[in-house]
């Protein structure tokens, strides 16, 4: 993408670039241009709406902290008639049966934490937050370590049997670790692993604004049906797990409705699947690309250095490229641009994390930085609920990999690695390694 000034051009180019899977290799250079030339830029969407991209750290904070003016729920900006008209436009190319399925899926999963504003958001978050406090998840560390050790045992056993000391780090380690943790927390059979992977990939690719591929909708429909069945089972026979807890959860006389339950569990599964895997994958890749930093982490395996390294990985190559949509609830001036009521705003977290005003020399990867500041987990009322869990999973993952496989190295040319499709997630499809 070329650098052009004037918000709309650059915004449009950014929107087009997002659709290109090779974009992630160029993204940080594009963001640097945006921060310098058009920190608040816009693009015209195919249906004529305007979408804004916010690239600088300070503007990002403004948007994420001002949830009263930048809302997550389009229902608080548009009337029901307007929403339905918007929907009718987006869905017109689908058959009536497919349209009904999209509407059903959307109704079932859109009322999750990232799709609602206060007071609903505060209510939902209160009901789930106790299971994700740093203190609570610290109690899971031992189990996370057992799961990580079990995965390395399996990798070593396969290597011994085949004589091949190489594997795909995503498939064999980065993916099953957080997935097993969240499945156990929720009380979901780990045997469903592969199905969850397919469903949650469909979820991050799914955009109710552009429902696109009916096959993807069918997968989400299947996911929702599964969750409804799971909730019914836990209602009948509660166990000591998070889904049972949420079914019974009450706060100030309040309960989750059936749709809110489905949406909450849906979000936890998807967030638990699509993010930490890439903290591990992006982290190892970044360390391979900076051998002196990798060597330092191996010779100085102190918990503090490890914690700092994880924060720097989150800043330098975070798994979530941008926020979910915010909707302007009134006309808002931001950095000389006027965002009109009803327009969509996306905050480029990956750009904010390379902003010169956030840290000195932001293009340098340095695990010893103190302190490391970043927005990889977002900010404000929607700040990542799972951050304490992700941090523990990261600490266990890196210390286990480096401790048990000190010779671990990249086993493919860097140019051969492919980024996953879709704009939201930064992560490689596979990460071939040898040890
Ligand atoms: C390294 C791993 C992770 C990263 C980088 C990450 C990143 C984020 C970001 C950027 C947001 C805010 C999005 C926005 O404001 O539009 C968010 C929200 C959220 N995350 Fe995470 N996440 C991670 C892991 C997890 C895990 C493991 C879970 C749970 C199992 C989780 C659950 C959530 C939930 C429930 C929200 C919504 C919070 C709310 O709206 O109140 N995340 N995450």
Boltz pocket constraint, residues with backbone or C-beta under 6 A from the ligand:
constraints:
  - pocket:
      binder: B
      contacts: [[A, 113], [A, 114], [A, 115], [A, 125], [A, 182], [A, 267], [A, 268], [A, 269], [A, 271], [A, 272], [A, 275], [A, 276], [A, 279], [A, 318], [A, 319], [A, 320], [A, 322], [A, 323], [A, 324], [A, 325], [A, 349], [A, 375], [A, 376], [A, 377], [A, 378], [A, 379], [A, 381], [A, 382], [A, 383], [A, 384], [A, 385], [A, 386], [A, 387], [A, 389], [A, 390]]
      max_distance: 6.0
